[in-house]
Amino acid sequence: MGDLLNLLKDRYSERRFDPEKDVEEEKLDLLLEAARLAPTAHNNQAFRLYLLKGEKGRSILSTFNAPVHIVITGLEEEAWVRKQDSFNAVNLDIGIAGTHIMLEAEDLGLKSCMICDFDVEELTNNLQLPGNEKPVLALAIGYPSQASRPAKKHYQRKSIDELLTIIA
């Protein structure tokens, strides 16, 4: 017991990947399966996955020398929508799928970094996405380099008292 909590405490966003070490195909399959198994609102799975690897993949997206990126796109019209206020769950679902990938990567001895800072139009064009599909999240994935370490802000967390309201 406590393995997941320890994994959550130990993982950090990697920004120094080893560009010489490729991720094994079996591990890539497990990462994609982790995304497929992610819970989504009404189980609609209103997202698509794009696995970018090799020279072609790096020509589309290249961050932190990661050998692999997984881009998750959303399809708003396929997502569950809450009737009361028209909340569309597509981005929530993508965040959950991305978290599944990130945690599976850590469990497999890989590192990852979630990325939202990309040129949406350029990535849309490079992936040749249809008009109803938008890139929301990318994950850089690979093995850490020798210089790997958490960012300074990694350990700066709010206390539970700052985050929690108890209503009893």
Secondary structure, 3 states (H helix, E strand, C coil): CCHHHHHHHHCCECCCECCCCCCCHHHHHHHHHHHHCCCCHHHCCCEEEEEEEHHHHHHHCCCCCCCEEEEEEECHHHCCECCCCCCECHHHHHHHHHHHHHHHHHHCCCEEEEECCCCHHHHHHHHCCCCCCEEEEEEEEECECCCCCCCHHHHCCCCHHHHCCCCC
